[in-house]
Amino acid sequence: MSAPRTPALQSRLPAVGTTIFTVMSALATQHQAVNLGQGFPDFACDPDLVDQVTRAMQAGHNQYPSMLGVAALREAVAAKIERLYGRSYRAADEITITAGATQAIFTALLALVHPGDEVIVLEPCYDSYQPNIVLAGGVVVRVPLTPGTFRPDFAKIAAALTPKTRAIVINTPHNPSGTVWSRADMLALQDLLAPTNVFVISDEVYEHMVFDGAQHQSVALFPGLAERALIVSSFGKTYHVTGWKIGLVAAPAVLTTEFRKVHQFNVFTVNTPVQHGLAAYMADPAPYEALPTFYQRKRDLFRQGLAQTGFKLLPSEGTFFQCVDISAISDLSEADFCQWLTREIGVAAIPLSAFYANGFDQRVVRFCFAKEESTLHAALARLKTL
């Protein structure tokens, strides 16, 4: 009798390894570094939100909710979108609650993309986009944002469009660069796509983190884009509860129907008491209305401190990320510099090259400033030794 053996396996994602976020967080822990790498807050959410979820549990909201999401939460989301962006989405058939924004994006791609379809991504981009497209059987078409400014280059996007283009994934405010698309950018995209059958997946998880008096230009504001788009946002990012993994998708009914067909089989439904708690909490818009000022204060504190170092600061128009050019400080590659910075200086960052499929190195790294002021001061004290 032959010895038992594991059958040979052909990987669906042969080029994918451990994410840079896991690597850098582990290194930060090992060296007791201040972790400004991975993008999540180190401060608590509003206690009232926790109380609302607790009350939902105590009220017995602990079994499966509707596959679509709790009705009260979908209605609250629809009301918020109409209030902020003036577009009416029906809670019944145009809003879906998801297990985080990452699941929402993956589900959207699975719903839209057929084998051989092309999907445009704008690099640098969030690291889930490209594996998701591959798993859906699609072909990734990479279009670079303009190096240095990270603004969209519509001539390059136009050149990438072919009869096989099924969708484009956009992200504003943009992770990792902190760039925010303007109204002119959105109008240019709307004009470019008007004669096509290309869908838009709009990653808007940082929608409430736009600074210096600017306004978030949601796809929902532009009818020619909204009619072909699935808009993704995140309760986790908005309410400082990233570990709850709860997001949403807003889309026209015809797209929502296809989205929900996939959603019901890859996650089915989402944490019930959290949905009820969020629905009650959203009755007051003050928490998300306060976010631009809240995060701009942290951004400004961090930038003022970084200005006393050898880093060259890039603009941070939105999100909770600050990118810096390391050229005046080190000759190391981005990845090597981040490892050195963590080991020797005690501050963890993320190389921007990790957000490019080919590892394009611009001598730029990303810090996250969604931290307590004490955390930022501790990091700045170490960085000022450079």
Helices and strands as residue ranges (DSSP letters): H 20-30, E 34-35, H 47-58, H 71-85, H 91-94, E 95-98, H 101-112, E 118-123, H 129-135, E 139-144, H 154-160, E 165-171, H 183-193, E 199-203, G 219-221, H 223-226, E 229-234, H 235-238, G 242-244, E 247-250, H 253-266, H 272-281, H 286-289, H 291-306, E 312-313, E 321-325, H 334-340, I 341-345, E 347-348, E 350-351, G 352-355, E 364-368, H 373-383
